[in-house]
Amino acid sequence: MPVKNRFAELLPEITAWRRDFHMHPELLFDVHRTAAKVTTLLHEFGCDQVVSGIGRTGVVGVIKGKTDTAGRVIGLRADMDALPIIEQTGVDYASTVPGKMHACGHDGHTAMLLGAAKYLAETRNFDGTAVVIFQPAEEGGGGGREMVADGMMERFGVQEVYGMHNMPGIPVGHFAIRPGAIMAAADQFDVVVTGKGGHAAKPHDCVDTTVVAAHIIVALQTIASRNVDPMKQVVVSVCTVETDSTAHNVIPQVVKMKGTVRTMDPKVQDFVEQRIAQIVEGTAMALGATAVVKYNRGYPVTINAEDNTAYAVQVAQDVSGQVDANTPPLMGAEDFSFMLNTRPGAYIFMGNGDTAMVHHPAYNFDDNAIPFGSSWYAGMVESRMPAA
């Protein structure tokens, strides 16, 4: 099952879809134009069922195989949303929407899954049902969570689910995956430190919140260096610090901080949440201030089921013969994790060649990767539900 000849034939058409999406990027759940085009195309392909508005603006297509003796249902997912970035690629199909850009390749993911859907609807050379899932709001909005909460898995009877992401730095035609945790949980925290403001010439009459904040920032780094097993991955980052004064000679009354926590183990995630509160509140108290922590759980750890990872590896091996089956985990987060928390499945990286990293204004999706991605999507269906 190498790269399918049909996708070489379809490449100009799929590329045109991809570049159209690229020119018209949309953010979070506001993907109405993209979802409408996806819906129209799925109807044109002859999908047995097309449902929009799942998880607010998600789209699901159902494609039945020639037979259905075992009642198997496989889900394939792509994300549709872009990023609030000003594009700097210089391509002739660059974003036409100021301040918005497909800087993560979701335009490519959507186009590749559409290509796979067209092929599967044409051939139907499988025994069971394929469910193609087009998700909004991966970039921080939790669209995967919303689609799951909307009952998608139960409504369409999905038994296994598979997703893919392009990856700059990996050659086109190559794949990378690992069993177990492959991407991190991403949480956020907000800290408000309150002291006693005053004149910078009289610090003894104040409780200097900037000093308190500095101690907190340093102390939080002991979570990774001294509190968590060195063999476990954890990143604690304070990313913004804001005072309620901009003057050179005023000690601020309040300092606000924002940060992120990245973990690969749910038990470590629980511990870090507790430890941040202890360090922040205890450090502030020791220095005469008070502090309040607001901790928000974000995307969970993305965990590939072992058996399903093996299935994904085999299909990728068949497609290109170039698979790293034990790629290092990444500390980035991915809300496909919400789907993997409800059904067994796997998430794989596909090479996007030598371009800027995702989320960079010069990033660009390599259309030469399309036949490999579409072949993998279609291959997951045909391999997991072989024709009777």
C-alpha positions as CSV (number, residue, x, y, z in Angstrom):
1,M,0.0,0.0,0.0
2,P,2.5,2.7,-1.2
3,V,1.4,6.3,-1.9
4,K,-1.8,5.8,-3.9
5,N,-1.8,6.7,-7.6
6,R,-5.2,8.3,-7.1
7,F,-3.7,11.0,-4.9
8,A,-1.1,11.8,-7.5
9,E,-4.0,12.4,-9.9
10,L,-5.9,14.4,-7.3
11,L,-2.9,16.5,-6.1
12,P,-3.7,19.6,-8.2
13,E,-7.3,19.6,-6.9
14,I,-6.3,19.0,-3.3
15,T,-3.6,21.6,-3.5
16,A,-6.2,24.1,-4.8
17,W,-8.4,23.4,-1.8
18,R,-5.4,23.8,0.5
19,R,-4.4,27.1,-1.0
20,D,-7.9,28.4,-0.9
21,F,-8.1,27.6,2.8
22,H,-4.7,29.3,3.2
23,M,-5.9,32.5,1.6
24,H,-9.0,32.6,3.9
25,P,-7.8,31.7,7.4
26,E,-10.3,31.7,10.3
27,L,-9.7,31.5,14.0
28,L,-10.9,29.2,16.8
29,F,-14.7,28.4,16.4
30,D,-15.2,31.1,13.8
31,V,-14.4,28.8,10.9
32,H,-17.7,29.2,9.1
33,R,-16.3,29.7,5.6
34,T,-14.0,26.7,6.0
35,A,-16.6,24.5,7.5
36,A,-19.1,25.4,4.7
37,K,-16.6,24.5,2.0
38,V,-15.8,21.2,3.8
39,T,-19.5,20.5,4.0
40,T,-20.1,21.2,0.3
41,L,-17.2,19.1,-0.8
42,L,-18.2,16.1,1.4
43,H,-21.7,16.3,-0.2
44,E,-20.1,16.4,-3.7
45,F,-18.0,13.3,-2.9
46,G,-21.2,11.4,-2.1
47,C,-20.7,10.8,1.6
48,D,-23.6,8.9,3.1
49,Q,-24.1,11.5,5.8
50,V,-22.7,15.0,6.4
51,V,-23.4,16.8,9.6
52,S,-22.3,20.3,10.5
53,G,-22.4,22.2,13.8
54,I,-20.8,19.4,15.9
55,G,-18.9,21.0,18.7
56,R,-20.3,24.4,17.5
57,T,-18.7,24.5,14.1
58,G,-17.2,21.1,13.5
59,V,-18.1,18.9,10.5
60,V,-18.5,15.1,10.3
61,G,-18.8,13.0,7.2
62,V,-19.8,9.3,7.1
63,I,-18.6,7.0,4.4
64,K,-19.8,3.4,4.3
65,G,-17.7,0.7,2.8
66,K,-18.9,-1.9,0.2
67,T,-19.7,-4.2,3.1
68,D,-20.2,-4.0,6.8
69,T,-20.0,-7.5,8.2
70,A,-18.1,-6.6,11.5
71,G,-19.7,-3.3,12.3
72,R,-16.3,-1.5,12.6
73,V,-16.1,2.3,12.7
74,I,-12.9,4.2,12.3
75,G,-12.6,8.0,12.8
76,L,-10.1,10.3,11.1
77,R,-9.6,13.8,12.3
78,A,-8.2,17.1,10.9
79,D,-8.2,20.6,12.4
80,M,-9.4,23.6,10.5
81,D,-8.5,26.8,12.4
82,A,-5.6,29.3,11.8
83,L,-3.6,31.6,14.0
84,P,-3.5,35.3,14.8
85,I,-0.2,35.9,13.0
86,I,0.7,38.3,10.2
87,E,2.0,36.2,7.3
88,Q,5.5,36.7,6.0
89,T,5.8,33.9,3.4
90,G,5.6,36.0,0.2
91,V,3.7,33.2,-1.6
92,D,1.1,34.2,-4.2
93,Y,-1.6,32.5,-2.2
94,A,-0.8,34.3,1.1
95,S,-3.5,35.1,3.6
96,T,-6.0,37.8,2.4
97,V,-7.2,38.4,6.0
98,P,-5.1,40.9,7.9
99,G,-3.6,39.4,11.1
100,K,-4.6,35.9,10.4
101,M,-2.6,33.1,8.9
102,H,-2.5,29.3,8.6
103,A,0.9,29.1,10.4
104,C,0.4,25.6,11.7
105,G,-0.6,23.7,8.5
106,H,-4.2,23.1,9.5
107,D,-5.1,24.1,5.9
108,G,-3.0,21.1,4.8
109,H,-4.5,18.7,7.3
110,T,-8.0,19.7,6.2
111,A,-7.2,19.3,2.5
112,M,-5.4,16.0,3.0
113,L,-8.4,14.5,4.9
114,L,-10.8,15.9,2.2
115,G,-8.6,14.1,-0.4
116,A,-8.8,10.9,1.6
117,A,-12.6,11.3,1.9
118,K,-13.0,11.7,-1.8
119,Y,-10.9,8.6,-2.5
120,L,-12.8,6.5,0.2
121,A,-16.2,7.6,-1.2
122,E,-15.1,6.6,-4.7
123,T,-13.6,3.2,-3.9
124,R,-15.4,2.1,-0.7
125,N,-12.9,-0.7,-0.6
126,F,-13.4,-1.5,3.1
127,D,-15.6,-3.4,5.4
128,G,-17.2,-1.0,7.9
129,T,-17.7,2.8,8.2
130,A,-15.2,5.6,7.9
131,V,-16.0,8.8,9.9
132,V,-14.1,11.9,8.8
133,I,-13.9,14.6,11.5
134,F,-13.1,18.3,10.7
135,Q,-12.5,20.1,14.0
136,P,-12.5,23.8,14.8
137,A,-10.5,25.6,17.5
138,E,-7.5,23.4,18.0
139,E,-5.3,26.5,18.7
140,G,-6.4,27.1,22.2
141,G,-10.1,26.8,22.0
142,G,-10.6,23.2,22.8
143,G,-12.6,22.3,19.7
144,G,-11.8,18.6,20.2
145,R,-13.3,18.7,23.7
146,E,-16.4,20.4,22.4
147,M,-16.9,17.8,19.7
148,V,-16.6,15.0,22.2
149,A,-18.9,16.8,24.7
150,D,-21.4,17.1,21.8
151,G,-21.7,13.3,21.7
152,M,-19.8,12.8,18.5
153,M,-18.2,9.5,19.4
154,E,-21.5,8.0,20.5
155,R,-23.6,9.5,17.7
156,F,-21.4,8.1,14.9
157,G,-20.3,5.0,16.7
158,V,-16.6,5.8,16.5
159,Q,-14.5,2.9,17.9
160,E,-11.0,4.1,17.1
161,V,-9.7,7.5,16.1
162,Y,-6.5,8.7,14.3
163,G,-5.0,12.1,13.8
164,M,-2.0,13.6,12.1
165,H,0.1,16.8,12.2
166,N,2.7,18.0,9.8
167,M,6.2,18.6,11.2
168,P,8.9,20.9,9.8
169,G,12.4,19.4,10.1
170,I,11.2,16.0,9.1
171,P,11.7,15.2,5.4
172,V,8.6,15.0,3.2
173,G,7.4,11.4,3.0
174,H,8.7,10.5,6.5
175,F,6.6,9.8,9.5
176,A,7.3,9.9,13.3
177,I,5.3,8.5,16.2
178,R,5.7,6.8,19.5
179,P,3.4,4.8,21.8
180,G,2.3,6.3,25.1
181,A,2.6,10.0,25.8
182,I,3.6,11.9,22.6
183,M,2.6,15.5,23.5
184,A,2.2,17.3,26.8
185,A,-0.6,18.5,28.9
186,A,-0.7,22.3,28.8
187,D,-2.1,24.2,31.8
188,Q,-2.1,27.9,32.6
189,F,-1.8,29.8,35.8
190,D,-2.4,33.4,36.9
191,V,-0.9,34.9,40.1
192,V,-1.9,38.1,41.8
193,V,0.6,39.3,44.4
194,T,-0.6,42.1,46.7
195,G,1.8,44.0,49.0
196,K,2.1,47.6,50.2
197,G,3.0,50.2,47.5
198,G,4.8,53.4,48.1
199,H,7.8,55.6,47.3
200,A,10.9,53.9,45.9
201,A,13.0,56.0,48.3
202,K,11.3,54.4,51.3
203,P,11.2,50.7,50.7
204,H,11.2,50.0,54.4
205,D,7.7,51.4,54.5
206,C,6.5,49.1,51.7
207,V,6.0,45.5,51.0
208,D,7.7,45.4,47.6
209,T,5.6,43.2,45.3
210,T,8.3,43.1,42.6
211,V,10.8,41.6,45.0
212,V,8.1,39.1,46.1
213,A,7.3,38.3,42.4
214,A,11.0,37.8,41.7
215,H,11.4,35.3,44.5
216,I,8.3,33.4,43.4
217,I,9.6,33.2,39.8
218,V,12.9,31.7,41.0
219,A,11.2,29.4,43.5
220,L,8.9,28.0,40.9
221,Q,11.9,26.6,39.0
222,T,12.6,24.3,41.9
223,I,9.6,22.3,40.9
224,A,11.5,20.9,37.9
225,S,14.9,20.9,39.5
226,R,14.1,19.6,43.0
227,N,10.6,18.4,43.4
228,V,9.9,16.2,40.3
229,D,11.7,13.0,39.4
230,P,14.4,14.0,36.8
231,M,13.2,11.2,34.6
232,K,9.8,12.9,34.3
233,Q,9.2,15.9,32.0
234,V,7.9,19.1,33.4
235,V,8.2,22.8,32.3
236,V,7.0,25.6,34.5
237,S,7.3,29.0,32.8
238,V,6.3,32.5,34.1
239,C,5.7,34.3,30.8
240,T,4.3,37.7,31.8
241,V,4.9,40.0,34.7
242,E,2.8,43.2,35.0
243,T,2.7,45.8,37.8
244,D,0.1,48.4,38.5
245,S,2.6,51.2,38.1
246,T,4.8,52.3,35.2
247,A,6.7,55.0,37.1
248,H,10.4,54.8,37.9
249,N,10.0,55.7,41.5
250,V,6.9,53.8,42.6
251,I,6.9,50.5,44.4
252,P,3.7,48.8,43.0
253,Q,0.9,47.6,45.2
254,V,0.0,44.7,42.9
255,V,2.0,42.5,40.5
256,K,0.2,40.1,38.2
257,M,1.9,37.1,36.5
258,K,0.9,34.6,34.0
259,G,2.5,31.3,33.1
260,T,2.2,27.8,31.7
261,V,2.9,24.3,32.9
262,R,3.8,21.4,30.6
263,T,3.7,17.8,31.8
264,M,3.7,14.3,30.3
265,D,2.2,12.4,33.3
266,P,-1.2,13.1,34.9
267,K,0.2,12.4,38.3
268,V,3.0,14.9,37.8
269,Q,0.4,17.3,36.5
270,D,-1.6,17.0,39.8
271,F,1.5,17.4,41.9
272,V,2.7,20.5,40.0
273,E,-0.7,22.2,40.4
274,Q,-0.6,21.7,44.2
275,R,3.1,22.7,44.4
276,I,2.6,26.0,42.6
277,A,0.0,27.1,45.0
278,Q,2.2,26.1,48.0
279,I,5.3,28.0,46.6
280,V,3.4,31.1,45.6
281,E,1.4,31.5,48.7
282,G,4.2,30.5,51.0
283,T,6.8,32.8,49.4
284,A,4.4,35.7,49.5
285,M,3.6,35.1,53.2
286,A,7.3,34.8,54.1
287,L,7.9,38.2,52.6
288,G,4.9,39.9,54.1
289,A,2.6,39.9,51.0
290,T,-0.3,37.9,50.0
291,A,-0.8,36.0,46.7
292,V,-3.7,34.3,45.0
293,V,-3.2,31.6,42.3
294,K,-5.8,30.7,39.7
295,Y,-4.9,27.4,37.9
296,N,-6.6,26.3,34.8
297,R,-6.3,22.8,33.3
298,G,-5.9,23.0,29.5
299,Y,-5.3,20.2,27.0
300,P,-4.5,16.8,28.6
301,V,-1.5,14.6,27.7
302,T,-1.8,13.2,24.2
303,I,-1.4,9.4,24.8
304,N,-1.1,7.0,21.9
305,A,-2.5,3.5,22.6
306,E,0.1,0.9,22.1
307,D,-1.8,-1.4,19.7
308,N,-3.2,1.5,17.7
309,T,0.3,3.1,17.4
310,A,1.5,-0.2,15.9
311,Y,-1.3,-0.1,13.3
312,A,-0.4,3.6,12.5
313,V,3.3,2.6,12.1
314,Q,2.5,-0.2,9.7
315,V,0.4,2.0,7.5
316,A,3.0,4.7,7.4
317,Q,5.6,2.0,6.7
318,D,3.5,0.8,3.8
319,V,3.0,4.3,2.5
320,S,6.6,5.5,2.5
321,G,8.9,3.0,4.2
322,Q,10.3,5.9,6.3
323,V,9.0,5.8,9.9
324,D,10.6,6.7,13.2
325,A,8.5,4.6,15.6
326,N,10.0,5.9,18.8
327,T,10.3,9.7,18.2
328,P,11.0,11.8,21.3
329,P,7.9,13.3,22.9
330,L,7.2,17.0,22.4
331,M,6.2,19.5,25.2
332,G,3.7,21.2,22.9
333,A,0.1,20.3,23.4
334,E,-2.7,19.0,21.2
335,D,-6.4,18.8,21.8
336,F,-6.7,15.6,19.8
337,S,-6.0,14.3,23.4
338,F,-9.7,14.8,24.2
339,M,-10.6,12.3,21.5
340,L,-7.9,9.9,22.6
341,N,-9.2,10.0,26.1
342,T,-12.5,8.6,24.9
343,R,-11.4,6.1,22.3
344,P,-8.2,4.2,21.5
345,G,-6.2,5.6,18.7
346,A,-2.9,7.3,17.7
347,Y,-1.5,10.6,16.6
348,I,1.3,10.7,14.1
349,F,3.7,13.4,12.7
350,M,4.2,13.7,9.0
351,G,7.3,15.4,7.4
352,N,6.9,18.9,6.1
353,G,10.5,19.4,5.0
354,D,12.7,22.4,5.4
355,T,10.5,25.3,6.3
356,A,10.1,27.6,9.3
357,M,8.7,25.9,12.4
358,V,4.9,26.0,13.0
359,H,3.5,29.2,14.5
360,H,6.2,31.2,12.7
361,P,5.1,33.9,10.2
362,A,7.3,32.4,7.5
363,Y,6.0,28.8,8.0
364,N,4.5,27.2,4.9
365,F,2.9,23.9,4.2
366,D,4.6,21.8,1.6
367,D,2.0,20.6,-0.9
368,N,4.4,17.7,-1.9
369,A,3.4,16.1,1.4
370,I,-0.3,15.8,0.4
371,P,-0.1,12.4,-1.3
372,F,1.6,10.9,1.8
373,G,-0.8,12.3,4.3
374,S,-3.9,11.4,2.3
375,S,-2.6,7.9,1.7
376,W,-2.0,7.5,5.4
377,Y,-5.5,8.6,6.3
378,A,-7.1,6.3,3.7
379,G,-4.7,3.5,4.6
380,M,-5.8,3.6,8.2
381,V,-9.4,2.9,7.1
382,E,-8.5,0.2,4.6
383,S,-6.0,-1.6,6.9
384,R,-8.2,-1.5,10.0
385,M,-11.3,-2.5,8.1
386,P,-10.1,-4.7,5.2
387,A,-12.6,-5.5,2.5
388,A,-14.5,-8.7,3.2
